[in-house]
Amino acid sequence: MIRAVVFFVIVVPIACVQGATSNTPAPDPAIASIQGQIASLDTPGGYYATTYRRDEQRYWANLPGWIRTNAERHKVTRVLDIGCGYGTLLAFATELYYAEGYCIDVTQYIPQFGKSRGFHFTAGNIQLDPVPEPGSFDVILMTEVLEHFNFSPLPTLKKIHDALAPGGVFFLSTPDADEWGRQTKYYTHLKDLPPADRSSKFIDEIGRAHV
């Protein structure tokens, strides 16, 4: 039996800076509705309402369509979003799959939204902490997180793989080095990344270290 199907999306920065291109799918109407709910809970002039809402779907533009297609044939009970941010994509996925939503992130942004959706939030770092309970998920999302890892990604990816239920699906997106440029400020090669160490200094630079 195939344990997991992995989908990859390449993020093109030109679309992030200049708006949609001919290769960028049209925004899903359900996403716009969810974004409106989150923005309504943000503080006046808050970052989500004024800035992030405009840009976020460009980072994972292909995923909503892939999720819709998968939801037509995949019975799902639990969805985990790693690095869930504001919860936009998790809300979309749980709506389509009629599933329970779980999320892990170092910060809980606009917690009222997650509470209104019944999300199970865990404060944590996926490279240092265990996968949230119950530990087995039919769908796992991880968008724009891999490029922030501080440590060797292989043990974490194995941890995620082991948390997939049989036949589970892992949706992953990360920036395309051909477009963003290769980032070698901290490490030149994948093999140079150290093993996970909670005592290490936490580095977080956009596109270079760990969320």
Residue, then its C-alpha position, 0 to 999 in steps of 0.5 A: m500500500i502506498r503510505a503517502v502521496v506528496f504534492f509539491v508546489i513551486v513558488v514564483p516570487i514575481a507573482c508575490v511581488q507583482g500579483a498574479t501571472s498567467n501561471t497563477p490559478a485564480p483565487d478560490p472564492a472559499i479562500a476569500s470568505i475565510q480571509g474576510q473572517i480572519a480580517s474581521l477579527d484582526t486589530p484595526g490596522g493589523y498586519y493580517a488585514t492590511t498586508y498578509r491577507r493580500d499576499e498569502q495565497r500567492y505563496w501556495a496558489n496551487l494548493p487549494g485546487w489540489i485539495r479540492t481535487n483530493a477531497e472528491r475522492h479521499k475520506v479524511t477525519r483529521v487535518l494537521d497544518i504545520g506552521c499554520g500561521y493565521g489558519t487560512l489554508l487549514a480552515f479551507a481544508t477542514e471545510l472541504y474534507y469535513a474534517e477536524g483541524y489541528c495546528i502547530d506553530v510557535t505563535q498562535y495568531i488571532p486565536q479567536f479565529g482558531k477557536s471559532r473553527g474548533f482548531h486544536f492548537t499546539a505551541g511548538n517547533i516541529q523540528l524540536d517537538p513531537v507531532p501533536e496528538p493524536g499523532s496520526f493524520d489523513v492530511i498534513l499541510m506544510t507551506e513555506v516552512l521547510e526553508h526556515f528549518n534550522f536543523s537537518p530536515l530529514p528526521t523531521l520529514k520522517k517524523i511527518h511521514d510517520a504521522l500520516a495515516p495509511g494512504g495519507v497526503f502531505f501537501l508541501s510548498t516551499p520557494d523555488a531556489d531557481e527563482w529566489g536564488r540559493q541561500t547559503k548564508y548559514y550552510t552551503h550544503l544540506k549535509d552541513l545542517p546540524p541535528a536538532d538541538r534545543s539549546s542552539k540559538f534560534i535563527d529566523e530570517i525570511g527564506r533562510a532559517h527556521v520558523 
